Amino acid sequence: MAELHGYRPGQVPPHTAPVLALGISERVGSNWLSDSLRSVMPQHNEPFRQQLGREHPLSPRTRNPVGLEDAGLDGLGWHHLACAISDLYGQPRHLVKETNLFFATDTVLGLLPHSPTLVLTRAPVGIASSFARGRLWERWHYGERYAQVAATARRPRWRDTFAPLLPQDEPEEPVALGRLIAVNALLLARGLARGDRPCAVISYEQHVTDRAATLDRLVRHLDIQLSYSDRARPAGAPDAMVSTDATFATDVHKTELVAELDLRTAELLSHHTAATLALAEQVLDAPVTAVAAEWLAGDDLYEVREPVARCRPRPRTPSPAQRAPKPAYCPGSRVSWRNLLVTNAEMADLLSMLHAAGAPNTHLGTNLLVCPMPHERGGRLHFDTARRRWRVSPGYESHPAYWITWAGAAVMAAWSGARLPTRAEALEATAGARARNCDYAVGDVSPVAEPGCGPDQVHHLVGNLQIWCGDGPEHPVTEPVQRYMFGAAWNTPGTDEAIGAVRSRYLLGSSRGVGVRLVRDPQTTPATGLGAWELAHRLNQWIDDLHGPSRPLGEPDRYLISALAGS
């Protein structure tokens, strides 16, 4: 394995290697797994598929995935990857969840050679039922996904084995979905067959019909302690609104196996899944196809019912009564806290000015300030290539920005003549505060204006999103620098224990649950903020320096912190 600026995955102590939860598809219960283990295992949700841009050579979404040795990464790309991989290691052991890796499976397994694996499985008709209920084929552009995977299967490395399994015949949805599920399962079985890493299979059907037994298996396999209070799914907050989009929610536990599909769709899906496996028997080793077939069994366990007509949720837009007040700073005991989380509109303005100043956000698939996800995957910030400006998904201008890296949060603070709070300051300011919008109460973030709060109060002091902090744990200079995250988010628990839990991430990490809250010291004002051209210069200087001689990972990180936060 190639060395990543002094970091070599194979040389990291094996006992700190994260647990890899790899799904044969999306919608196999991975969110349930994450939430069940959240109290004892730090979480990383699809860092390879989500954090890397489509043009990144290691991205599962590229049409020509390559191994690390052929990726051609240097500078920012190498530094980001080394910090990202290092971030996955630690005690307590972390959980890394990835689904739909397809032809990037071997690369991810190679980057984490000592990671024990959980294989998350579900019968194809169950997966298809979940897709149909959420209209995920259309919303998540799976027609394009099929075309991308089928094109990749025709690359020289794969065409003799996988091209026949993915005909470019513009198949209808159940046909394409059945083929994709089978191919992803085959690639995963093939990758795991090449090593001797510990592996356990977690069946969706088993955790629905016998949740307690499944959790007991996890506890034994992972050698973790999970209290009975942790195993019980907490109720939503008392002020919880009806979820408008339950795609990622895990607050409703199913107790029966029902596939809401018409009979023709179910039969097509099952037939083409089986046909793909039969074709694979001619080109892949028998043990690989046998394992994949075992993972894909279980269609007969489901009761197939005609779909129930459901009302589609209306897009959530702020009502006039919820319109955000103007940003202001509320005096505290030591620092003043901004009354509102940073909004998507504010972040888009800053990103547009930085782009105009010569500091683009994405460099060959490596994201610097924000991870620009598609709207259907929760992304609200999008770069308009024609106008060379950032825009916000309509109706979400006053929602808090997420998928923001620490670097992006620090740039926003420097531009605003403010800073990020320390973890100690956040603990002090939120003592006794009640979390609002947590535990999937709404299904996403709500607007930054909290009902019942005035302009001179801090809205969503706890809840809606966790926030980046200005400080972090101490690490040797050989290791990447990390910064704390604090609080509760729409998709995390709102208990005092969860809010105060110590957690941190590397400077270019991001998630759908972390945003930006600003504070000001008495001596800082808007006039102390840095302009977009100065910030662009500092960011570009840091990126240019990464192309120089190899240095310990922590050294450039400390320079970036100094350049943005002055500390």
Steps between C-alpha positions, in 0.01 A plus 500: 500500500640836402602736776277800563736779615637289783178310567496135399168322570658158540728626777225639724436281808235247389300533823419862412382421147136601451217255444382507138126463449458425130155464345405291199285800408347809646193456724634197689464639853830686519344802673349271762844348557665841534243627749508177702878531547530879515543514879805272496657545154583830324327504161615567144222491242624410151821708506618358165176520304386834640814695588681450168379690197401312185821605324718361780688194365411293810133597508250212465305734270772541239472302178863394518586404860864423562709365784696726731827435316348625172298789640758767421417697813733766632486811711152565636364165377767298682477708816122475512502123449768443764313713753168336413636147545680595821172645631342153483743353752463542874366373829222423551501327166319694228225378266531577128185440297518468121238376254512469123876510462484283185838512325660705778458209744855368461648847552308560824589156633864567411500835680368332816681165494448412869135599532254232608189507283126491545316407180152652498258297291135517401284306257466682166119539523545673836753740350271566204205566732702761687604659170138511386368654822753781489501539118875456534563379146397840367613712795846347516543478120555128491456489123822701478656277765428191291654664193811595699550151647434331166758727332754421771439127448636545147838627613785257418537392863138387528351437157568126475316426823247774568404653163268204419319553830406861422366526144467855366143437388325785685321259736188596689532573869446155661730334245780753554460498878519119514820502293660777709424324829644174371816659357573699816456184709731306266770767514480509879513119529794494258691765695448337838596155365854627442580559866455348841344796683229417757157529343142476625178518299220721635173417331232767478235232530656371820521839669135567413371167631741464795668830577629393842680196360659709225631754751635218717689365197645845437608537861679166493658547157624853569587437866315811617278588794149612410262576784132420476419872504722539192311221324164671543428759234427830682178681424512821303506832678165599658470789259574280201322581177392234256797395291475639147760265357565172680752372244783493754297471822526195724247598766235256375595136551337254260373172640387321183645430157276658241599601146266760354546412134274394220544133414660566160768725650581247770527215248716704260735601778540148638545352151773740390684478832509122460591526130794727581625252760465216247710692246759570770543126560656477154771763563560518877621246753226276636557597867452868410170447320380264774563762771330773298199273438473434873505873575227562241264227619178576683250632247264222617503641854306807389129543455461683169216751514372752253651845572299729725435846358676764711486875496832649398638738762490863407834677468588664830542874473507750784163650577479880549484448878827308491704738291841547648584823680814684401821343626611656828725412792353432843726592793614211718718465805825514301413508129203605291317224315345558160127454524475286184687212346666591171249459218531346155454846345791643697722204415413525129593870495838429658575205270411713195732781606784259572454338161514840332815574700669188363431246775267230363351257748582173320841393369488184286228353720644612835268742681646781706218698667175318429402156369256579215251215513202468261178644639343155506780383731461792737718753322373858498805684358574460129753658267347642182774448241329720242469804730812410703309558821370290786126467542267353765223247446180711479328529837814420703666842503418550870588147606834446676788390280642152548755285316741779604860409582683651795701701247175632354371590846827676587494696173144613573610611848800692367285667233241601763745649750422218743632162604379150581422427867721273704353179635519637855309812397234287334465282809460803722251678273276196454492374859141405577375584149245275338578355159256593223465312173697186578434124468351537150214712637467687169701282263745777413613837630234763557548872419747689717218698664374301798128552575454694822847656498559872455785672313690555826501129583718220365286285273563124512763536769494120501349300220436532127874460437815424692762772463871516424724620783815706477708258707566129497688213662877507525683285245868451414620703203523174301120462513230712333343771712137454603238741629215433740135481402237578762128477566209314345369483145174405332636147452674444837372444856419804714592356840743685727746213462488512121526880488808506721674201342853575382532461124725652236583484130777602263499847348354404161236261634130582477160348561129566473480558874764771560469872429643835606434718805706817545609686813674832554743620760461857633780626274361353176253671267398467135788734420750236616381255235722399210401564140431227245821577307717470811330175603538361148871586509548319832314191381694485175829550680421202721406284201817602314712410802352148500674438168838556664721254686327235709441613858332354809123506454438733792734775378293631205184465708643727767596753235144501364357556849738789553417650161124485558456529875816681603592233755 
